[in-house]
Amino acid sequence: MTKKTNSSSSLTLKEILATSRPFSWVNTAAPFIVGYLLATHTLDVTGIIGMIYFLFSYNLLMYGVNDIYDYESDIKNPRKNSIEGGLLEKHKHAPLWYAIAAANMPFLLYLLYTGTTAARIALLGLVFFCFSYSAKPLRFKEVPFLDSINSAIHFAGPFVFGLIYGQSTNWFIPAIIAFIAWGMASQAFGAIQDIKPDRAAKIKSIATFLGAKRTNRYVLFFYSLSCIVVAVSYFPVGIIAAGFLGLYVLNASFFIKYKSDAQSTQFHRGWQNFMWLNLIVGFWLSQLLLYIFDPFGVKQYYVTLLGFFLLLFFLIQLGLTLYNLRAFARPKTQRLNEWPKISIIMHAYNQADNISSTLLAILGQQYPQFEILFTDLGSSDNTLKIAQGFQDPRLKIVQTKPLKAGWTLNSWVSQQLLEKATGEIVLLLSADTILLPNALSIIASLITEQELSLVSLLPADQNKSLAQQIILSQNHYFMLGLYPSAFLAKTHPRSVNASTNIMAFVRSSISTLGGFKLVSKSALEDFDLAAEVKTKGLQTGFYLGADIATSQNHSSLGLIIAQNIRRFYPAVHFQMPLTIALSGGGFFVLLLPSIILAWLLITSSFTGILLLALAIGLSYINRLIITIVSKQSILSTLLYPIGSICGLGLLIYSMISYELRKPRWQKRNEVF
C-alpha cells in the first residue's frame, strides 16, 4: 500500500508541463525578449537564458502557485484539466512545490547574480507578484481591481525586467502603460466566464463584484485605452500596432449582447478567442518591432528575405493545389445494370435568369427514372412562373409549409422536399446549376460503386458578370489552392468538403439519421449535413465535377455579396481567430507582395526585386491551374488580387455580421 501511495503522489513530466500552461508560454517569454532586444540590440547567451526562464519556469511558478491555492474552486470549474489549465490532485501539491523550486532556483540565482541592483529588485518583485496573486494571506486575486493590476504585472513585468536587465536607456513608458492596461482588461475578461464557479466557491473577483455586463465595459475601456496610448505615443507606426491591439476590442465587443450573469459562461468562447489572438497579435507585433528596430541588422535584406519566404510559400501552395486536385479527381465509373430512381430536390429564390436552363438540362438527362421536386422561396421575379410553364410530369411544383421555429429556411424546405421524395437517391441541386446529359448516370454510379452514403461534386464556374469574375471565382481558389481540404478531410472526423451546387445521398441512410433535422439551425446546411453523416460513420465523397456540371451563379452583385456573407463565417466554424489569421495571412501573401513590387518599381529600388517577382509569378501560375480546372475565364486569374481583397473583406464582414448584428444567425431565414 505504501508503494502505491508514493507512486500516485509523484508528478509526471506531463503533469508539470500541463500546470505551466504551454499554450501561454509565449505570453511571458515574448515580452521579456522584446524588452531585452530593445535594450541590447543583440541576442546573447544571457538573453537566451532569460527567455528560457520566462518561457517555462516563470509560468510554472505563476500558474503552479495559483493551482495549489485555487484547488477547491478549480475542481468545480469545467475549464480546468484542459488546454486552459491543469488540475492536480491535492496529494500532488507537495511534489509540485519541489518542481517549482527546482525549475526556478537555478535561473533566479543566475539572473540575480548577473543583473544590476535594479534588475534584482525587479525580478524579486515579479516573484512576489506570482505569490501575491493567489497565496494566502495576501491573495490579491480576491480583491477586486487589485486582481487585474496584479495579473497585468505578470505579463507586463517580464517586458520591464527585460529593459532593466538589458540596461536600457529608454524606458518606453507609453508601451508599459499600454501593456498594463491590456493586462488589466485581459484578466477581467477571463474572470467573467468564471462568475458562477467563483461565486459557488465564495471567491471574490472583479467579475463577481461588477457582474458580467459592467466587467465587459471595464474590459472594453482598458483595451481601448491600450490602443489609444500606442496610436498616439508612437504615431504613425503606432496606428498599425493599435490596429492589431484593436482585435481584442473587437473580441470583447462580440459579447456585449450577453448582459446577465446567467449568461457569463458564453464568455468562455471569447476567452478561447483571446488565447489564439495572443499568438496572432503577438506574431505581427513582433514583426513590426523587428522591422522598426532591426536588432539583427538585416534591414537591407528585408525584400530579399520576403521574396525567399514567398517563393517557398507559393511552391508549397503549388504542391497543395496538385495534392487537392489529385485527391478530388473523380474515379471512372461503369454503366450500372440497374439504375436507381433519383429524386432531385431544388429550391429557388429570384433565379429567373437561370431556372429555365437548369430545368431544361435536367429534363434532358440520359437517365431512365427521376423526378424533380421544386419549390419557390417567395421570389419577386418570374422564377415560379417559368418553372410552372414546364409541362412535364417529372417536374412537381411543391408548396412548402411556413417556416417553423428553430429552423433556417434552407434546411426547412429541404426537409419537406426530402419527405416527399420517392427515389432511392436524392440529389440536392442548386437552381443555378446546369447538368450535362450524363450527370445523373455518373452520380448514381459513384454512389453505387464507391459505396457512398453522400457525395458532392464541385462544378465548373460560368462567371459572366464582372462581379462574378472578381468575387465568385475566388471560391474555387480558396478551396483548392489555399486550404488543405483533402488532407483535413482524411485526418479530422468532422472536416468535410461539400458543394452547395450538387450534393447527392442515399435517401434511406440520411432519412434514418434524421435528414435535414440534423442541421435544422445551420447556416451552412450542405457542409454541416456532410459533416454529420461522416461523424455517424457513413462514407462520404467529394470530387471535381467541372466536366459534368456548370454553375451559372447569381448575376446580381447584391445577391452575390449576401450569399457570401451568409456562408463565409459558418465555413470557418464561427472561429474569430481563424478568420483573423486567414484575413491577415491572405493580405500578407496575396496582396502585400504586389504592393511592395509596385513601390520598388516606382522608387527604382531593385534589391531583391527579382526574387519577389518570381514569387508573384508562381502565385499566378497556381491561380491559372485552378482557373483551367474550374473552366473559369482568364480574366478571373488576372483580377485575382482584387478578388482576394473582396473575398477577405467579405469574410471579415461576415464575421461582424454574425457576431454583432441582430437578430442572431440562428433566427435568420435567408433564402440564398
C-alpha positions in Angstrom: 0.0 0.0 0.0 2.8 2.4 0.8 4.5 1.9 -2.5 1.2 2.5 -4.3 0.6 5.8 -2.5 4.1 7.1 -3.2 3.7 6.2 -6.9 0.4 8.1 -7.1 1.9 11.1 -5.3 4.8 11.5 -7.7 4.5 14.1 -10.5 4.9 13.1 -14.2 6.5 15.4 -16.7 3.2 15.7 -18.5 1.5 17.0 -15.3 4.3 19.5 -14.7 4.0 20.8 -18.3 0.2 21.0 -18.1 0.5 23.0 -14.9 2.8 25.5 -16.6 0.2 26.2 -19.4 2.4 25.6 -22.5 -0.1 27.4 -24.7 0.6 30.6 -22.7 4.4 30.3 -22.5 4.8 32.8 -25.3 2.8 35.4 -23.4 5.7 35.9 -20.9 8.7 34.9 -22.9 8.0 37.2 -25.8 7.7 40.3 -23.7 11.0 39.6 -22.0 12.9 39.0 -25.2 11.3 42.1 -26.8 12.4 44.2 -23.8 15.9 42.7 -23.8 16.4 43.2 -27.6 15.2 46.8 -27.4 17.8 47.4 -24.6 20.8 45.5 -26.0 20.0 45.2 -29.8 21.5 41.7 -29.6 20.6 38.2 -28.5 23.3 36.7 -26.4 23.6 33.8 -24.0 22.3 35.8 -21.1 19.2 36.8 -23.1 18.6 33.2 -24.2 18.8 32.0 -20.5 16.3 34.8 -19.5 14.0 33.8 -22.4 14.1 30.1 -21.3 13.2 31.1 -17.7 10.2 33.2 -18.8 9.2 30.5 -21.2 8.7 27.7 -18.7 10.0 28.2 -15.1 8.2 31.5 -14.6 4.9 30.1 -15.8 5.3 27.0 -13.6 5.8 29.3 -10.7 2.9 31.6 -11.6 0.3 29.0 -12.5 1.5 26.3 -10.1 1.1 28.6 -7.1 -2.3 29.6 -8.4 -3.4 26.0 -8.9 -2.4 25.0 -5.4 -4.3 27.7 -3.7 -7.3 27.6 -6.1 -7.8 23.8 -5.8 -11.2 23.9 -4.1 -12.7 26.2 -6.7 -10.9 24.5 -9.7 -12.4 21.1 -9.0 -15.8 22.8 -9.6 -14.6 24.6 -12.8 -15.3 22.7 -16.1 -12.5 24.6 -17.8 -9.7 23.0 -15.8 -7.8 19.9 -16.8 -7.7 21.1 -20.4 -5.6 23.4 -22.6 -6.6 26.2 -20.3 -5.1 24.7 -17.2 -4.1 21.5 -15.4 -5.8 20.1 -12.3 -3.6 18.2 -9.9 -5.0 16.1 -7.1 -4.3 17.6 -3.7 -1.8 15.0 -2.6 0.4 16.0 -5.5 0.7 19.6 -4.4 3.8 18.9 -2.2 5.8 17.5 -5.1 4.6 20.4 -7.2 6.3 22.8 -4.7 9.5 20.9 -5.2 9.1 21.0 -9.0 8.5 24.8 -8.9 11.6 25.3 -6.7 13.8 23.1 -8.9 12.7 24.8 -12.1 13.1 28.3 -10.7 16.0 28.5 -8.4 18.9 27.9 -10.8 17.6 30.6 -13.2 16.8 33.0 -10.4 20.2 32.7 -8.9 21.8 33.3 -12.3 19.7 36.3 -13.2 20.2 37.8 -9.8 23.9 37.3 -9.9 24.3 38.7 -13.4 21.8 41.6 -13.1 22.2 45.1 -11.7 20.6 46.1 -8.4 17.6 47.5 -10.2 17.2 44.2 -12.2 17.4 42.2 -8.9 14.7 44.3 -7.4 12.5 44.0 -10.5 13.0 40.2 -10.6 12.2 39.7 -6.9 9.2 41.9 -7.4 7.9 39.6 -10.2 8.4 36.6 -7.9 6.5 38.4 -5.2 3.5 39.1 -7.5 3.4 35.5 -8.6 2.8 34.6 -4.9 0.6 37.6 -4.0 -2.0 36.9 -6.6 -3.0 33.5 -5.2 -1.2 32.7 -2.0 -2.6 33.5 1.4 -2.7 35.8 3.3 -2.3 38.3 0.5 -4.4 36.6 -2.2 -4.9 39.8 -4.3 -7.0 37.8 -6.8 -9.9 38.2 -4.4 -9.5 41.9 -4.1 -11.5 43.5 -7.0 -9.4 45.7 -9.3 -6.2 44.8 -7.5 -6.6 41.4 -9.0 -6.5 43.0 -12.5 -3.4 45.1 -11.6 -1.5 42.1 -10.1 -2.3 39.9 -13.2 -1.2 42.7 -15.6 2.1 42.8 -13.8 2.5 39.1 -14.5 2.8 39.9 -18.2 4.0 43.4 -18.4 6.6 42.7 -15.8 8.8 40.5 -18.0 8.9 43.3 -20.6 10.0 45.8 -17.9 12.5 43.3 -16.5 14.0 42.8 -20.0 14.5 46.5 -20.4 16.1 46.8 -16.9 18.2 43.7 -17.2 19.5 44.8 -20.6 20.2 48.3 -19.1 18.0 50.2 -21.5 18.3 54.0 -21.6 14.8 54.2 -22.9 12.0 53.2 -20.6 9.3 53.0 -23.2 6.8 54.4 -20.7 3.8 54.6 -23.1 4.3 50.9 -24.1 4.4 49.9 -20.4 1.2 51.8 -19.7 -0.5 50.2 -22.7 0.8 46.8 -21.7 -0.6 47.2 -18.2 -4.0 48.4 -19.5 -4.1 45.4 -21.8 -3.2 43.0 -18.9 -5.9 44.5 -16.7 -8.5 44.1 -19.4 -7.4 40.6 -20.2 -7.6 39.4 -16.6 -11.1 40.9 -16.2 -12.3 39.4 -19.4 -11.1 35.9 -18.3 -12.8 36.3 -15.0 -16.3 36.8 -16.5 -16.6 33.2 -17.6 -15.8 32.0 -14.0 -18.5 34.1 -12.3 -20.6 31.0 -11.5 -17.9 28.7 -10.1 -16.2 31.6 -8.3 -19.5 32.6 -6.5 -20.2 28.9 -5.7 -16.7 28.8 -4.1 -17.3 32.2 -2.4 -14.3 33.7 -4.3 -14.3 37.4 -4.9 -13.1 38.8 -8.2 -13.6 41.9 -10.3 -16.2 40.0 -12.3 -18.2 38.7 -9.3 -18.1 42.3 -7.9 -19.1 44.1 -11.1 -21.1 41.4 -12.8 -20.7 40.3 -16.4 -22.1 43.4 -18.2 -20.1 46.0 -16.3 -17.0 43.9 -16.3 -17.1 43.7 -20.0 -17.5 47.5 -20.2 -14.4 47.7 -18.0 -12.6 45.4 -20.4 -13.6 47.5 -23.4 -12.4 50.6 -21.7 -8.9 49.3 -20.9 -8.4 47.6 -24.2 -9.4 50.8 -26.0 -7.1 52.8 -23.7 -4.2 50.5 -24.7 -4.9 51.1 -28.4 -5.2 54.9 -27.9 -1.9 55.1 -25.9 0.0 53.2 -28.5 -1.5 55.0 -31.5 -0.9 58.5 -30.1 2.5 57.8 -28.5 4.1 56.1 -31.4 2.4 57.7 -34.4 2.4 56.9 -37.3 3.6 53.3 -36.7 1.5 53.2 -33.6 -1.6 53.3 -35.8 -0.6 49.8 -37.2 0.2 48.5 -33.7 -3.1 49.9 -32.4 -4.9 48.1 -35.2 -3.5 44.8 -34.1 -4.5 45.5 -30.4 -7.9 46.6 -31.7 -8.7 42.9 -32.3 -9.0 42.5 -28.5 -11.6 45.3 -28.5 -13.4 43.6 -31.3 -13.4 40.3 -29.5 -14.8 41.8 -26.3 -17.4 43.8 -28.3 -18.8 40.5 -29.7 -20.1 39.7 -26.2 -21.8 43.0 -25.4 -25.1 41.2 -26.2 -24.7 39.0 -23.1 -25.9 41.2 -20.4 -26.8 39.0 -17.4 -24.5 37.0 -15.1 -26.6 33.9 -16.0 -25.0 34.2 -19.5 -21.5 34.5 -18.2 -20.5 31.1 -19.5 -20.9 32.4 -23.0 -17.7 34.4 -22.4 -15.8 31.2 -22.5 -15.8 31.3 -26.3 -14.4 34.8 -26.0 -11.6 33.6 -23.8 -10.7 30.9 -26.3 -10.6 33.6 -28.9 -8.3 35.6 -26.7 -5.8 32.7 -26.3 -5.4 32.4 -30.0 -5.4 36.1 -30.6 -2.3 36.3 -28.3 -0.4 34.2 -30.8 -1.7 36.1 -33.8 -1.3 39.6 -32.4 2.0 38.7 -30.7 3.4 37.5 -34.0 2.5 40.5 -36.0 3.6 43.0 -33.3 6.9 41.1 -33.2 7.3 41.5 -36.9 6.5 45.2 -36.7 9.1 45.7 -33.9 11.7 43.7 -35.7 11.2 45.9 -38.8 11.4 49.2 -36.9 14.2 48.5 -34.6 16.2 45.9 -36.7 18.1 44.4 -33.7 19.9 41.9 -36.0 20.9 44.5 -38.7 19.2 42.8 -41.6 17.0 45.7 -42.8 18.7 45.9 -46.2 17.8 42.3 -46.9 14.1 42.6 -46.0 12.8 42.5 -49.6 15.1 39.5 -50.4 14.0 37.7 -47.2 10.4 38.4 -48.0 10.9 37.2 -51.6 12.5 34.0 -50.4 9.7 33.3 -48.0 7.0 34.0 -50.6 8.8 31.8 -53.1 8.9 29.0 -50.6 5.2 29.6 -49.7 4.0 29.5 -53.3 6.0 26.4 -54.0 4.2 24.7 -51.1 0.9 26.2 -52.3 1.5 24.7 -55.7 2.1 21.3 -54.1 -1.0 21.7 -52.0 -3.1 22.5 -55.2 -1.8 19.5 -57.0 -2.4 17.3 -54.0 -6.0 18.6 -53.7 -6.7 18.1 -57.4 -5.4 14.6 -57.3 -7.3 13.7 -54.2 -10.5 15.1 -55.6 -10.2 13.5 -59.0 -13.3 11.6 -59.8 -12.8 7.8 -60.3 -14.0 6.3 -63.5 -17.5 4.8 -63.3 -19.1 1.8 -65.0 -22.6 1.6 -66.5 -25.0 0.1 -63.9 -27.2 -2.9 -64.7 -30.0 -1.4 -62.7 -30.5 2.4 -62.4 -31.9 3.6 -59.0 -34.6 6.2 -59.1 -33.3 9.7 -58.4 -35.3 12.5 -56.7 -33.9 15.9 -57.5 -34.9 18.5 -54.8 -34.5 22.1 -55.6 -35.5 25.4 -54.0 -35.0 28.8 -55.8 -35.1 32.5 -55.0 -35.0 35.1 -57.7 -33.5 32.7 -60.3 -35.5 33.9 -63.3 -32.2 34.3 -65.3 -31.1 30.7 -64.6 -34.1 28.4 -63.8 -35.1 27.7 -67.4 -31.7 26.5 -68.5 -31.3 24.5 -65.2 -34.7 22.7 -65.6 -34.1 22.1 -69.4 -30.8 20.5 -68.6 -32.3 18.2 -66.0 -35.2 17.1 -68.2 -32.7 16.4 -71.0 -30.8 13.9 -68.8 -30.0 10.5 -70.3 -31.3 8.7 -67.3 -34.2 6.3 -67.1 -36.1 7.3 -64.0 -36.0 10.6 -62.0 -38.3 13.2 -60.5 -37.9 16.9 -59.8 -39.4 18.4 -56.6 -39.2 22.1 -56.9 -40.3 24.9 -54.6 -40.0 28.7 -54.9 -39.0 30.7 -51.8 -41.1 33.7 -52.5 -39.2 35.1 -55.4 -40.0 38.7 -56.5 -39.3 37.9 -60.2 -40.7 35.3 -62.6 -38.9 32.2 -61.2 -42.1 30.4 -60.2 -44.0 31.2 -63.4 -41.1 30.0 -65.5 -41.0 26.7 -63.6 -44.8 26.3 -63.9 -44.5 26.7 -67.6 -42.8 23.3 -68.0 -45.4 20.7 -68.9 -43.5 17.6 -67.8 -44.9 15.0 -65.3 -41.4 14.5 -63.9 -41.4 18.1 -62.6 -43.5 18.6 -59.5 -44.1 22.1 -58.0 -44.3 21.8 -54.2 -45.9 24.3 -51.9 -43.9 24.1 -48.6 -45.3 25.0 -45.2 -44.4 28.2 -43.4 -41.0 28.4 -41.7 -41.0 26.5 -38.4 -39.3 28.0 -35.3 -35.8 26.6 -34.7 -35.1 26.1 -38.4 -33.2 28.0 -41.1 -35.2 28.3 -44.3 -32.9 26.2 -46.5 -32.9 23.3 -44.1 -36.7 23.6 -43.5 -37.7 23.4 -47.2 -35.1 20.8 -48.0 -36.5 18.6 -45.2 -40.0 18.9 -46.6 -38.9 18.1 -50.1 -36.9 15.1 -48.8 -40.1 13.8 -47.1 -41.9 13.9 -50.4 -39.1 12.2 -52.4 -39.6 8.7 -53.7 -36.2 8.0 -55.2 -33.5 5.7 -53.7 -31.0 8.6 -54.3 -31.8 12.2 -53.5 -29.9 15.0 -55.3 -29.9 18.4 -53.7 -29.3 20.7 -56.7 -28.8 24.4 -56.8 -31.2 26.3 -59.0 -28.4 27.9 -61.0 -26.5 24.7 -61.8 -26.7 23.1 -65.3 -26.1 19.4 -65.6 -24.6 17.8 -68.7 -26.7 14.9 -70.1 -24.7 12.1 -68.4 -24.5 13.8 -64.9 -27.2 11.7 -63.2 -25.7 8.5 -64.5 -22.3 9.4 -63.2 -23.7 10.4 -59.8 -25.7 7.1 -59.4 -22.6 5.1 -60.5 -20.4 7.0 -58.0 -22.7 6.3 -55.0 -23.2 2.6 -56.0 -19.6 1.7 -56.9 -17.8 3.7 -54.2 -20.4 2.6 -51.6 -21.1 6.2 -50.6 -23.9 7.5 -48.4 -23.3 11.0 -49.6 -21.3 12.5 -52.5 -20.8 16.1 -53.5 -19.4 17.5 -56.8 -17.7 20.8 -57.5 -19.0 22.1 -60.8 -17.4 24.4 -63.3 -17.8 28.2 -62.8 -19.7 30.1 -65.6 -18.9 33.6 -64.3 -20.2 36.1 -66.9 -20.6 39.4 -65.0 -17.6 41.4 -63.7 -18.8 40.8 -60.1 -18.9 37.1 -60.7 -15.4 37.1 -62.2 -14.0 39.1 -59.3 -15.7 37.6 -56.3 -17.2 34.2 -57.0 -14.2 32.9 -58.9 -12.2 33.0 -55.7 -14.3 30.3 -54.0 -12.6 27.6 -56.1 -9.2 29.2 -55.4 -9.6 29.2 -51.7 -10.9 25.6 -51.6 -8.3 24.1 -54.0 -5.3 26.3 -53.6 -5.2 27.9 -50.2 -6.8 25.3 -47.9 -5.6 21.8 -47.1 -9.1 20.5 -47.9 -8.2 16.9 -48.8 -5.7 16.4 -46.0 -8.1 17.7 -43.3 -10.9 15.6 -44.7 -8.7 12.5 -44.2 -7.4 13.3 -40.8 -10.3 15.1 -39.0 -13.6 13.4 -38.2 -15.8 16.5 -38.8 -13.8 18.0 -41.6 -15.5 17.5 -44.9 -15.7 19.1 -48.3 -19.0 19.8 -49.9 -20.5 22.0 -52.7 -23.9 23.7 -52.3 -24.4 23.2 -56.0 -24.5 19.4 -56.2 -24.9 17.0 -53.3 -26.5 13.5 -53.6 -27.2 11.0 -50.9 -28.9 7.7 -50.3 -32.4 8.6 -49.1 -32.8 5.7 -46.6 -29.4 6.3 -45.0 -29.9 10.1 -44.5 -33.5 9.8 -43.5 -32.7 7.3 -40.8 -30.3 9.8 -39.3 -33.0 12.4 -39.3 -32.4 14.1 -42.7 -32.1 17.9 -42.5 -33.2 17.8 -38.9 -29.5 17.2 -38.2 -28.8 20.7 -39.4 -32.0 22.5 -38.7 -30.3 25.5 -37.3 -27.3 25.5 -39.7 -26.4 28.5 -41.8 -24.3 26.1 -43.9 -26.6 23.1 -44.3 -24.7 21.3 -47.0 -21.4 21.3 -45.3 -22.9 20.5 -41.9 -25.1 17.7 -43.3 -22.0 16.1 -44.9 -20.1 16.5 -41.6 -22.9 14.9 -39.6 -23.1 12.0 -42.0 -19.3 11.5 -41.8 -19.3 11.6 -38.0 -22.0 9.0 -37.9 -19.6 6.6 -39.6 -21.1 6.7 -43.1 -18.9 7.1 -46.2 -18.8 10.4 -47.9 -17.1 11.6 -51.1 -16.1 14.9 -52.7 -15.0 15.1 -56.4 -14.3 17.6 -59.1 -17.3 17.8 -61.5 -16.4 20.5 -64.0 -16.9 18.1 -66.8 -20.5 17.2 -65.9 -22.0 20.4 -64.4 -21.7 24.2 -64.6 -22.7 26.7 -62.0 -24.2 29.9 -63.5 -24.2 31.7 -60.1 -26.2 34.8 -59.2 -25.6 37.6 -61.5 -26.7 40.3 -59.1 -23.9 41.9 -57.1 -26.2 42.3 -54.1 -27.2 38.6 -54.0 -23.5 37.6 -54.5 -22.4 39.6 -51.5 -25.4 38.5 -49.4 -24.7 34.8 -50.2 -21.0 35.1 -49.3 -21.8 36.9 -46.1 -24.2 34.2 -45.1 -21.7 31.3 -45.9 -18.2 32.6 -45.1 -18.2 32.8 -41.3 -20.0 29.4 -40.9 -17.5 27.9 -43.3 -14.7 28.6 -40.7 -16.9 27.2 -37.9 -17.6 30.7 -36.4 -13.9 30.9 -35.3 -12.9 34.5 -34.9 -9.1 33.8 -34.6 -9.2 31.6 -37.7 -11.0 34.4 -39.6 -8.4 36.9 -38.5 -5.5 34.6 -39.3 -6.9 33.8 -42.8 -7.5 37.5 -43.5 -4.1 38.7 -42.2 -2.3 35.8 -43.8 -4.2 36.3 -47.1 -3.3 40.0 -47.2 0.4 39.2 -46.4 0.9 36.6 -49.1 -1.7 37.6 -51.8 -1.7 41.4 -51.7 1.3 42.8 -49.9 3.9 41.4 -52.4 2.2 43.2 -55.3 2.1 46.4 -53.4 5.8 46.2 -52.4 6.8 45.3 -56.0 4.9 48.3 -57.4 6.6 50.5 -54.7 10.1 49.2 -55.6 9.5 49.9 -59.3 8.3 53.4 -58.6 11.3 54.2 -56.3 13.8 52.3 -58.6 14.9 50.1 -55.7 15.9 46.8 -57.2 17.4 44.9 -54.3 15.6 41.5 -54.1 13.1 42.5 -56.7 13.8 39.5 -59.0 13.0 37.0 -56.2 9.9 38.9 -55.3 8.7 39.0 -59.0 9.4 35.2 -59.3 7.3 34.5 -56.2 4.4 36.6 -57.6 4.7 34.9 -61.0 4.5 31.5 -59.3 1.3 32.6 -57.5 -0.3 33.4 -60.8 0.7 30.1 -62.2 -1.0 28.4 -59.3 -4.1 30.5 -59.8 -4.1 29.7 -63.6 -4.1 26.0 -62.9 -7.2 26.4 -60.8 -8.7 28.6 -63.5 -8.3 25.9 -66.1 -9.6 23.1 -63.9 -12.6 25.1 -62.9 -13.2 26.3 -66.5 -13.2 29.9 -65.5 -12.1 32.8 -67.7 -8.6 34.1 -67.8 -9.9 37.4 -66.6 -10.6 35.9 -63.2 -6.9 35.0 -63.0 -5.8 38.5 -63.9 -8.2 40.0 -61.4 -7.4 37.6 -58.6 -5.6 40.2 -56.4 -8.8 42.4 -56.5 -10.9 39.3 -55.9 -8.7 38.4 -52.9 -9.3 41.8 -51.4 -13.1 41.4 -51.9 -13.1 37.8 -50.5 -11.1 38.7 -47.4 -13.3 41.8 -46.8 -16.4 39.7 -47.1 -15.0 37.2 -44.7 -14.4 39.9 -42.1 -17.8 41.4 -42.8 -19.5 38.0 -42.5 -17.9 37.6 -39.0 -19.0 41.0 -37.9 -22.5 40.4 -39.3 -22.9 37.2 -37.4 -21.4 38.4 -34.1 -22.8 41.9 -33.8 -25.9 42.3 -35.9 -29.3 41.3 -34.7 -31.2 39.0 -35.0 -28.6 36.3 -34.3 -27.9 33.9 -37.2 -30.0 31.1 -35.7 -33.1 33.2 -36.2 -32.4 34.3 -39.7 -34.2 33.0 -42.8 -32.0 33.9 -45.7 -33.2 32.4 -48.9 -30.0 32.0 -50.9 
